[in-house]
Amino acid sequence: MATRLTIILVNCRPDVPASLGTPLFQAAVAAAMDYEVEVICTGAAGPLMKRGVAAAIEVKPGSGRSVYDFILAAHGHGARFLACTANLDLHGIGIDELIPECAGMVGAAYMVERAMDDTCRVLTC
């Protein structure tokens, strides 16, 4: 039985805030259910790991809840956030610019390993 969930945010775009709320909420729920959860930000979602980016995006205009609030909720329940090394380079983001909730960096091989692991389920958004 799978005990881990990896959510790879690759196509969720900061300029389409509604695409970000659901996977981050799912991360919070799964972590609250005591699953080991990690969220990997790559592709269009990579910049979310940069300080200030997620905080400046409201999931729903006028809601007062930022994407960063969703990250904090998931992290508060135990979800780990990771950045893609190559993606940081692509976007020109330095390690010293990452949000404190980002636990580190991973590469493509790490993501493939998770997808092939029988104890892990992978969602991509």
C-alpha positions in Angstrom: 0.0 0.0 0.0 1.2 3.5 -0.8 2.1 5.6 2.1 3.7 8.6 0.3 2.3 11.2 -2.1 4.4 13.3 -4.4 2.7 16.2 -6.1 4.6 17.6 -9.0 3.5 21.1 -9.9 4.7 21.5 -13.5 1.9 23.0 -15.5 0.2 25.0 -12.8 1.0 28.6 -13.7 1.3 31.6 -11.4 -0.6 33.7 -13.9 -3.6 31.3 -13.6 -4.0 31.3 -9.8 -7.0 29.0 -9.8 -4.7 26.2 -11.0 -2.6 26.4 -7.8 -5.2 26.1 -5.1 -6.4 22.6 -5.6 -3.1 20.7 -5.6 -1.8 22.7 -2.6 -5.1 21.9 -0.8 -4.7 18.2 -1.7 -1.2 18.3 -0.2 -2.5 19.8 3.0 -5.3 17.2 3.3 -3.0 14.2 2.5 -0.5 15.5 5.1 -3.2 15.9 7.7 -4.2 12.3 7.0 -0.6 11.3 8.0 0.7 10.5 4.6 4.2 11.5 3.8 3.7 14.3 1.3 6.1 16.3 -0.9 5.4 19.0 -3.4 7.9 19.5 -6.1 7.8 22.8 -8.0 9.1 22.7 -11.5 8.2 24.0 -14.9 5.8 27.0 -14.8 5.3 26.5 -11.1 9.0 26.8 -10.3 9.0 30.5 -9.4 6.5 29.7 -6.5 9.5 28.7 -4.4 11.0 32.2 -4.7 10.3 34.5 -1.7 7.5 36.9 -2.4 6.1 35.2 -5.6 3.4 33.0 -4.0 2.6 35.7 -1.4 1.7 38.1 -4.2 -0.9 35.7 -5.8 -4.4 35.4 -4.6 -5.9 32.0 -5.4 -9.3 33.6 -5.9 -9.4 37.4 -6.4 -10.8 39.1 -3.3 -10.5 36.1 -1.1 -7.6 37.4 0.9 -5.9 34.0 0.7 -2.6 33.9 -1.2 -0.9 30.9 -2.7 1.6 31.3 0.0 -1.2 30.8 2.6 -1.9 27.4 0.9 1.8 26.5 1.0 1.9 27.4 4.7 -1.2 25.3 5.5 0.3 22.2 3.7 3.7 22.8 5.3 2.0 23.1 8.7 0.5 19.7 8.3 3.9 18.2 7.4 4.1 18.5 3.6 7.7 19.1 2.3 8.3 21.5 -0.5 11.1 20.9 -3.0 12.4 23.0 -5.9 13.7 21.5 -9.2 17.4 22.4 -9.6 17.3 22.9 -13.3 14.2 24.9 -13.1 15.7 27.4 -10.6 18.5 27.9 -13.0 16.0 28.4 -15.9 14.2 31.1 -13.9 17.4 32.7 -12.5 16.5 31.9 -8.9 19.3 31.5 -6.4 19.2 29.2 -3.4 19.3 32.3 -1.1 16.0 33.5 -2.6 13.9 30.4 -1.7 11.0 30.5 0.8 11.8 29.0 4.2 9.3 26.2 3.6 11.4 24.9 0.7 13.3 21.9 2.1 15.8 21.6 -0.8 16.3 20.9 -4.4 15.8 17.8 -6.5 16.4 16.8 -10.1 14.7 14.8 -12.8 16.0 11.5 -11.6 14.4 12.1 -8.2 11.0 12.6 -9.8 11.4 9.5 -12.0 12.4 7.5 -8.9 9.2 8.6 -7.1 7.0 7.7 -10.1 8.5 4.2 -10.2 8.3 3.6 -6.4 5.4 1.2 -5.4 5.0 2.9 -2.0 4.4 6.3 -3.6 1.6 7.8 -5.7 2.4 10.7 -7.9 0.0 13.5 -9.0 1.1 16.0 -11.6 -0.6 19.3 -12.1 
